[in-house]
Amino acid sequence: MKKIFVLISVFFLLTACTPDEEPAENTGNMSDVTSEAVTEMASVGETCGGAAAKLCKPGLECVFDFDKADARGRCADSVVDKDVECPLVKNPVCGQKGLQKNGYLNECEAERHGAEILHTGFCKIDPEVEGDCEAQAMGIGTCFKVTRGWEYNKKADTCVQKNIGGCEAEIPFRTRDLCLEACVN
């Protein structure tokens, strides 16, 4: 009985310590993955995101082209106004740069990064966007996740598919048919 208990305990310990997924590129060692990610961060102008999910060095942001097949981007300096020094006061705001909404520590940080302040607090999905023919698809956050959706192009009087990047996405229409039904004359 004691031998069975020992065998079950060893089996449990071995399976509990085994990762559920293989590490990236099957390196076989999680410490290799961590050290590789730290040493191979992208600099200004280098490719980031995409299939390799390569991160930019601190102080840089990945400017994505989500219409590329693998949603890769290029690292760019995230600070627009380097002369501004902001206090470390936590008063979060939601700001927008291009078609991306991000949270900033405070209004000063949002302005320093060139973001238009939308509101105080963290960015959330606006439920009013769904079904709105005037709304644009918008990413929220800086994750490498890509979501596909549809928005109405008024000039062409048609619906176009959009690849939206971010942790979450505001999508006017989940399918082409919903967009066509609501917006196309």
N, C-alpha and C positions, 0 to 999 in steps of 0.2 A: 504494500500500500504506500509505503514511504517513497519507493522508487517511482511509482506512478505520479505522486504529488510533485516530486522533483522534476520529472520529465514535463509535466504540464506547466510547471512554473517556468522552466527554461523556454519552452515553446512560447508561452505568453510574453516573456521578456524579449525574445527575438522578434516576434511579430509586432510588438508594441513599439520597438525601436526602429523598425523598418519604415522608411518614408512611403506614403501612399503612391506617389508619382516618381518617375525617374527624373533626376536633375536634368536641366537643359543640356542638350547635345550629349546626353549620356556620359557625363564626366565621371560618374561613379562616386564622387566625393563632394559633399555640399560645401566644404571649405573652399574647394577650387572654384565653384560657381560664384561664391561671395567675393573672393579675391579677384577673379576675372572681371566681375561687374565693376568693382571699384577702380581697377587699373585701366579699363577700357571705356571710360566715359568720353563722350564726344565734345569737341571744342567748337568755337564759333565757325559756322559754315559747314561743319561736318554733318553727315546723315545721322538722324536719331529716329526713335520709334520703329515703325515697320515691323517686319516679321521677327527681327532680332530684339526688338523692344530696348534698343540702346538708349541710355539716359544721357542727358546733357550734364556738363560739369556745373557745380553750384554757381548761381548767379545768371545762368542761361536758361532759356526756355526752348522747347521744341515747337517750331512753327510747322504745323502739319499741312500736307496736301492730301486730304482724305480721298481725293479722286484717283490717286495712284493705286495700283493694284494692292500694294502691301501697306498703304497708309503711312509711308515714311515722311519725314520732314527734315528740316535743317535747324541746327542750333543757332540761336540768335541771342543777343544781349537782351535780357528782360527789362532792364532799367532804361527808361527813356530820358529822365532828367537826373543825371549823376550828381548835380550840385545840391540836390535836396537831400537832407538827412532827416529821417522820420523818427519820432519817439517810439519806443517799444510799448506803447499803450495798446491794450487789447480792446478794440472797439470795432469788431468785424463789419465789413461792408461787402456787397456784391458788386463787382465791376465787370464791364464788358470791353473786350478788345476784339475787333473784327466780329466773327461769328462764334466767339467763345466767351462764356461767363466764368469768372473765377472769384474765389473769396480772397480778400486781402485783410491783413491785420488791422488796418484802420484807413481812414480817408486819405491820409498823407501817402501811405504805401500804394494805394490804388492810383493816385495821381502821379506819383513817382514812376510807376510802371506804365503810364499812358492809358490807363483804363478809365472809361466813363463810369461814374458811380451810378448804379441803378437804385439801390436802396441799402439801408442798414441791415445787418444780419447776414447770414450765409445765403448763398445762391440755392434756389430750389426750382424745380420744374414749375412753370407757370401753366396751370390747367386751362387757361383761356386760349393758349396756342393751338390746342387740338381742335381741328375742324375750321381753323381761321385761314381763309384764302389770302389774307394780307401778311400772315406771319412767315418768317423765315425759319428754317431748321437751325438749331443752335446747340452747340456743345456746352456742357457744364463740367468744369474741372479739367485737369490735365492728365487724365489716365490715357493709356494707349488703346482703349476699347473703341471700336468703330461700330456705329449703329446706322442702318440704312432706313431712309424714310422718303417721303415725298412732300414737295411744296409746289405751290402754284406760281407759274411765271406769267404775269399779267401781259407783258409785251407780246409774247408768243401765243398767248391764250392756250396754254398747255400745262401739263403737270410734269415735273422733272424729278428724277430720283437724286437724292443727296446722300452722301456719306458724311456722317456727323461723328466727330471724335470727342471723347471726354468720358468722364466717369458716368455721366448721365446725358440724356439728350432730350431737347424739346423738339418734337416732331409734329408738324401740322397734320400730316396724314400718314397712317401706317401702310396704306396700299394705294396704288395708282387709281384703282377704281373708286375709292372713297374720295380722292382728290378730284377726279373727273366729274363725279356726280355732284359735288358741292360747288365747283368753281368754273368749269368750262362751259361756255355759252352754247 
